[in-house]
Amino acid sequence: MKAIVWTGYGSPDVLQLREVAKPAPKANELLVKIRATTVTTGDCEMRNLRFPYWIRLPMRAFIGLRKPTRITIPGNYLAGEIEAVGADVTRFQVGDQIFSTTLFGFSAYAEYTCVPENGAIAIKPATVSYEEAAPVGLGGLEALHFLRIAAVQPGEKVLINGAGGSIGTYGIQIAKYFGAEVTAVDSGEKLAKLRDVGADQVIDYTQEDFTKNGQRYDVIFDIIGKSPFAASVRSLNPGGRYLIANPTGPLQFVRGKWASRQSDKKVLFEMTSPTAKDLAFLAELMAAGKLRTVIDRSYSLAQIPDAHRYVEAGQKVGNVTVTIEHAS
Ligand SMILES: NC(=O)c1ccc[n+]([C@@H]2O[C@H](COP(=O)([O-])OP(=O)(O)OC[C@H]3O[C@@H](n4cnc5c(N)ncnc54)[C@H](OP(=O)(O)O)[C@@H]3O)[C@@H](O)[C@H]2O)c1
């Protein structure tokens, strides 16, 4: 089969289209014929290890110290069709159309991969394309996770910082589904699209600092970890929650714990733990027309290095998807 092989840490040139062995499912696994995947900002950060120092070393230990050796095919999110199942599989059958996050199994930039049946996998609604389903395993799950731990209530004011990307465009819609009034913050050219998916107010961060405009919010969801800490906490209403999806370092955890003790405001960091149940919930929202995937561009498997270049340029709104064609 064809796959994108990760040959080193560095520029998108380290990603090379190669012929590799097609995997065979173990007893508890599904063999998935992948129809679509997505290239995310996280994939680009992983490719060149552009992480804070405290994450870089564990990542190298997991993927390969000098170059990727334990993980050789990148990609964490996929949608496709089950081609074969292992002997012990009971939840799925051949022909099911599913979407999934492979998490630390990676291997989604390929024609086929194997995933354990008890992983974060859900049936794709028939009305949703593979390209629309694949990115939900990142943006949809992350947004749902954080907005749930904030226990967003109807009528609350939610501000989403970095709202123009994958997590943000799903986050706007999920916060609206929970009944919130949503303010989306991103760069100017993305704001019309953010209104289109449901944002009530938009702020261009290059023109305005949301912590200095006199507004107060019940929830501030900082997806990219660029909001000023103290000023953001001050911009919360009493009982407000500050969600930090991309913590900058251990000091922020300490400040967060301290700030949460000093008042009734909460600073929340908790990592996402993707589940099949949450993916199924998001599938229901999509099937009901309450959640849609914003697709900026789509590429082929061979064009994944170009997709990385485009994502890294920072211009995408929502998601960049990859359509995987099969000869038969
Ligand atoms: N917590 C977790 O477990 C977890 C999981 C997955 C991903 N992540 C991380 O979360 C981050 C976001 O993910 P994503 O896929 O949604 O990213 P994305 O698609 O790149 O979206 C990020 C958005 O933030 C905007 N932005 C950049 N600087 C900003 C600023 N100072 N103020 C406001 N907006 C700004 C970007 O727009 P411009 O470029 O136009 O400024 C872009 O639209 C990534 O770094 C990813 O690695 C965390």
The ligand as an SDF file (V2000), in Angstrom:
LIG
                    3D

 48 52  0  0  0  0  0  0  0  0999 V2000
   -4.7510   20.3650   24.5340 N   0  0  0  0  0  0  0  0  0  0  0  0
   -4.6010   19.3800   23.6660 C   0  0  0  0  0  0  0  0  0  0  0  0
   -4.6220   18.2310   24.0330 O   0  0  0  0  0  0  0  0  0  0  0  0
   -4.4610   19.7070   22.1980 C   0  0  0  0  0  0  0  0  0  0  0  0
   -4.9410   18.7910   21.2920 C   0  0  0  0  0  0  0  0  0  0  0  0
   -4.8510   19.0790   19.9740 C   0  0  0  0  0  0  0  0  0  0  0  0
   -4.2500   20.2680   19.5730 C   0  0  0  0  0  0  0  0  0  0  0  0
   -3.7480   21.1310   20.4820 N   0  0  0  0  0  0  0  0  0  0  0  0
   -3.0850   22.3590   20.0850 C   0  0  0  0  0  0  0  0  0  0  0  0
   -4.0630   23.3680   20.0110 O   0  0  0  0  0  0  0  0  0  0  0  0
   -3.6380   24.3340   19.0720 C   0  0  0  0  0  0  0  0  0  0  0  0
   -4.7910   24.7140   18.2070 C   0  0  0  0  0  0  0  0  0  0  0  0
   -5.2450   23.6310   17.4380 O   0  0  0  0  0  0  0  0  0  0  0  0
   -6.0650   23.8800   16.0930 P   0  0  0  0  0  0  0  0  0  0  0  0
   -5.9380   22.6230   15.3040 O   0  0  0  0  0  0  0  0  0  0  0  0
   -7.4110   24.4270   16.3550 O   0  0  0  0  0  0  0  0  0  0  0  0
   -5.1110   25.0120   15.4430 O   0  0  0  0  0  0  0  0  0  0  0  0
   -5.3320   25.8820   14.1700 P   0  0  0  0  0  0  0  0  0  0  0  0
   -6.2880   25.1840   13.2660 O   0  0  0  0  0  0  0  0  0  0  0  0
   -3.9920   26.2590   13.6710 O   0  0  0  0  0  0  0  0  0  0  0  0
   -6.0520   27.2050   14.7310 O   0  0  0  0  0  0  0  0  0  0  0  0
   -5.4530   28.1530   15.5560 C   0  0  0  0  0  0  0  0  0  0  0  0
   -6.0270   29.5280   15.2200 C   0  0  0  0  0  0  0  0  0  0  0  0
   -5.4910   30.4670   16.1590 O   0  0  0  0  0  0  0  0  0  0  0  0
   -5.2460   31.6990   15.4820 C   0  0  0  0  0  0  0  0  0  0  0  0
   -4.3180   32.4960   16.2440 N   0  0  0  0  0  0  0  0  0  0  0  0
   -2.9480   32.5050   16.1930 C   0  0  0  0  0  0  0  0  0  0  0  0
   -2.4480   33.4070   17.0600 N   0  0  0  0  0  0  0  0  0  0  0  0
   -3.5090   33.9710   17.6770 C   0  0  0  0  0  0  0  0  0  0  0  0
   -3.6330   34.9710   18.6870 C   0  0  0  0  0  0  0  0  0  0  0  0
   -2.5690   35.5590   19.2530 N   0  0  0  0  0  0  0  0  0  0  0  0
   -4.8800   35.3020   19.1010 N   0  0  0  0  0  0  0  0  0  0  0  0
   -5.9820   34.7180   18.5620 C   0  0  0  0  0  0  0  0  0  0  0  0
   -5.9260   33.7720   17.5830 N   0  0  0  0  0  0  0  0  0  0  0  0
   -4.6980   33.4080   17.1570 C   0  0  0  0  0  0  0  0  0  0  0  0
   -4.7430   31.2270   14.1090 C   0  0  0  0  0  0  0  0  0  0  0  0
   -4.9550   32.2610   13.1530 O   0  0  0  0  0  0  0  0  0  0  0  0
   -3.7880   33.1480   12.5040 P   0  0  0  0  0  0  0  0  0  0  0  0
   -2.6840   32.1860   12.1360 O   0  0  0  0  0  0  0  0  0  0  0  0
   -4.4440   33.7900   11.3180 O   0  0  0  0  0  0  0  0  0  0  0  0
   -3.3530   34.1160   13.5290 O   0  0  0  0  0  0  0  0  0  0  0  0
   -5.6560   30.0290   13.8330 C   0  0  0  0  0  0  0  0  0  0  0  0
   -6.8230   30.4000   13.1370 O   0  0  0  0  0  0  0  0  0  0  0  0
   -2.4580   23.7300   18.3150 C   0  0  0  0  0  0  0  0  0  0  0  0
   -1.2680   24.3400   18.7510 O   0  0  0  0  0  0  0  0  0  0  0  0
   -2.4880   22.2810   18.7000 C   0  0  0  0  0  0  0  0  0  0  0  0
   -1.2400   21.6670   18.7620 O   0  0  0  0  0  0  0  0  0  0  0  0
   -3.8870   20.8890   21.7890 C   0  0  0  0  0  0  0  0  0  0  0  0
  1  2  1  0
  2  3  2  0
  2  4  1  0
  4  5  1  0
  4 48  2  0
  5  6  2  0
  6  7  1  0
  7  8  2  0
  8  9  1  0
  8 48  1  0
  9 10  1  0
  9 46  1  0
 10 11  1  0
 11 12  1  0
 11 44  1  0
 12 13  1  0
 13 14  1  0
 14 15  2  0
 14 16  1  0
 14 17  1  0
 17 18  1  0
 18 19  2  0
 18 20  1  0
 18 21  1  0
 21 22  1  0
 22 23  1  0
 23 24  1  0
 23 42  1  0
 24 25  1  0
 25 26  1  0
 25 36  1  0
 26 27  1  0
 26 35  1  0
 27 28  2  0
 28 29  1  0
 29 30  1  0
 29 35  2  0
 30 31  1  0
 30 32  2  0
 32 33  1  0
 33 34  2  0
 34 35  1  0
 36 37  1  0
 36 42  1  0
 37 38  1  0
 38 39  2  0
 38 40  1  0
 38 41  1  0
 42 43  1  0
 44 45  1  0
 44 46  1  0
 46 47  1  0
M  CHG  2   8   1  16  -1
M  END
$$$$
